[in-house]
Amino acid sequence: MNVLFISLGCDKNLVDTEVMLGMLADSGYSFTDDESQAEAVVVNTCCFINDAKEESINTILEMAELKKSGQLKALIVTGCLAQRYRDEILEEIEEVDAIIGTSAIETIVETLDKVLQGIKENHVEALDKPPIGGKKRVVTTGGYYAYLKIAEGCNKHCTYCIIPKIRGNYRSIPMEDILKEARMLAEGGVKELILVAQETTLYGTDLYGEKRLPQLLKQLCEIEDLKWVRLLYCYPEEITDELIEVVATEPKICHYLDIPIQSGSDKILKRMGRWTDTAQIRSLIEKLRSRIPDICIRTTFIAGFPGETADDHEDTMYFINEMEFDRLGAFAYSPEEGTPAAEMPDQVSEEEKEGRQAEIMELQQEIAFEAAEKMTGKVLTVMVEGKIAEDDIYVARSYKDAPGVDGYVFFESMRSYMSGDFVEVTITGSNEYDLIGEPIEE
């Protein structure tokens, strides 16, 4: 039985996909990337913002058409959209055979088995279940890097965010399960582990009564075959001096933090239900740059939040210009039903939101291009991702670049390198967000 998996949305969703692939592989199922060869399809959906919701719905409808043709024996929908809109999906799209919610992914084998016997299944379970960790996975990222989910859900309840309603409250995965999974990944050839959760910085508070991310990082660094450990989604108010010290002193931890900030206006931060103001964020950034001078800070901003005036937008522009973040993504605000922000007065027009988003990205482009130019002459250790074969040019990432969201380092070499190899490179120039270098070869 050939199963096609379509994984949409974030890297946390991708981990769920890889766990389900591992369970199905252990039960004898085989996989295909070619929909013309598929006998069953699993769509792991996202519904974080409207664009993601539309992509998920369109993908399900496309697979439903394939099922009508008689080729597919099973169509299963999993993930966030399945959790949130179970009844609507089952009522509107009769070709869907089963729904699996965000806290029921361990039912994938049983569900597919039953669907193939002609039984419709519906597994949307309570969101307070302990999250899954320590399971064998089928890594889909190329084998040399992998995401490691350390917690599920979120307690922050930002006014624009639906995640607590579709992923539940914050639940840490036990440390022994995370370490077991990390060792399995390293034994399978993974060199870089990227820690993810809705918020990584609160890790352990629910299980151990205190933040245990520093201790977890230290233990991960003891895994011999791992070379890099990268941290994503660190909320600014939860970054402690202890965590900064571990990032500064553990050689395997990339000097890279993803810190979602969302606005440079204190008024808007308050309306968003965020827990910090710009003065606290400035202080944190200064502390990080003082203790870890080569730290790379990535962040995200939301443009056009309800009630955001032209002055608030200018405050954000000033803040970004002042902070000179190394990496930044900006998104136009997307109203999500069931969130307080969607009901707020003073909604900003689509045109205004998109205009402000574009202005933020133009400013960040200037900051990023200038920073890239300043890298000339510096030496970086890079991890090879692939090769442009006809030109003998390798594509790589430095510690400053998370996969899929940041830039690349390109270098030319007649030597043969494999994906996952580490190479010392002298930076000779830049091309927009990307760097160009020469390998320091013996």
Secondary structure, DSSP 8 states (H G I E B T S, - for coil): -EEEEEE-S-HHHHHHHHHHHHHHHHTT-EE-S-GGG-SEEEEEE--SSHHHHHHHHHHHHHHHHHHHTT--SEEEEEEHHHHHSHHHHHHH-TT--EEE-TT-GGGHHHHHHHHHTT--EEE---TTS----S------S-SSEEEEE-EE--S---TT--HHHHH-S-EE--HHHHHHHHHHHHHTT--EEEEESS-STTTTHHHHSS--HHHHHHHHHT-TT--EEEE----GGG--HHHHHHHHH-TTEEEEEE---B-S-HHHHHHTT-S--HHHHHHHHHHHHHHSTT-EEEEEEEES-TT--HHHHHHHHHHHHHH--SEEEEEE----TTSGGGG-SS---HHHHHHHHHHHHHHHHHHHHHHHHTTTT-EEEEEEEEEEGGGTEEEEE-TT--TTTS--EEEE-SS---TT-EEEEEEEEEETTEEEEEE---
